[in-house]
Amino acid sequence: MKHASNDLIQYLQSEQSFLMADLYEFLLVDGTALRYSTFDADFLCDDRLYSSTGPIIRRSRTRCVIGVEVDTLNLEVVPGPNDLLLGLPWLKAVGAGALDGATLALYRVFLQPDLSVVGGITLFVGQVADIQITRSLAKLTVNSAVQMLNVKLPRNVWQPGCTHTLYDADCGIDRNDPAIATETTVQSGSTSTTLASGLALVEARWFEQGYVQFLSGSLTGLRRTIKSCSGDGVFQLLLPLPSIPAVGDSFKAYPGCDKTQATCTNKFHNVRNFRGFPYIPVSETAI
């Protein structure tokens, strides 16, 4: 059900034509809010400024249905050459994961001839689920908030592997501990999927399932999961980088965890926080 104020209801009943604008509000996981308007002028709504000079946004239709159903909104975002997101060109920032897990709210507001806001309604609220990037635009698939009801229960399951996520509060490992991360620089021969670091690793698989994070250069702040790592310090990345890093760019490599008790004990010395159940008896099939 969509809620409208009494002023808006009276306005819609008394007027024959309307000025309308769609408002898009992206809330990033770090708390940053991006607000855009489809109108040709900037204006304030609920003390929030919506910009008309941001990227061009095209969307699919919204629906109203009876029952519990996960609705989907499809967006095509076409940024201009001067549109920035977190200090980076819009598409480059999206490719680096700026919109991963972001929440989108779509509002429609009705305006007086002097551009004062009469009222508005919420058309859609959801979370960015899928992103596809081309040379000129980003295609976003946003699932409605009803998808949160798809969370499987119970929260904890009986399984051999640890149920914690590495570096989270339950795991207890501090990713900022100097003994955890290894800082190094990009060496020649690196590509969009391979990072040559020149590290001499005692254990080649130490960083598998971990990630790298760039500290300098054009990819500053970008993370990529490590698929594998050889003994001479060459990292194979799970997903390609948006551009090839320059020689000398610095990055940190963080080790990964396969969630076994042996890894938790021998690699991280953190068995006190291990949340797996490797000793659950297995029933034998009756002969």
Helices and strands as residue ranges (DSSP letters): H 6-14, E 19-27, E 33-37, E 43-45, E 48-50, E 56-59, E 72-78, E 84-85, E 88-89, H 90-95, E 103-111, E 117-133, E 138-144, G 145-150, E 182-185, E 194-196, E 211-214, E 223-229, E 234-237, E 250-254, H 261-266, G 271-273
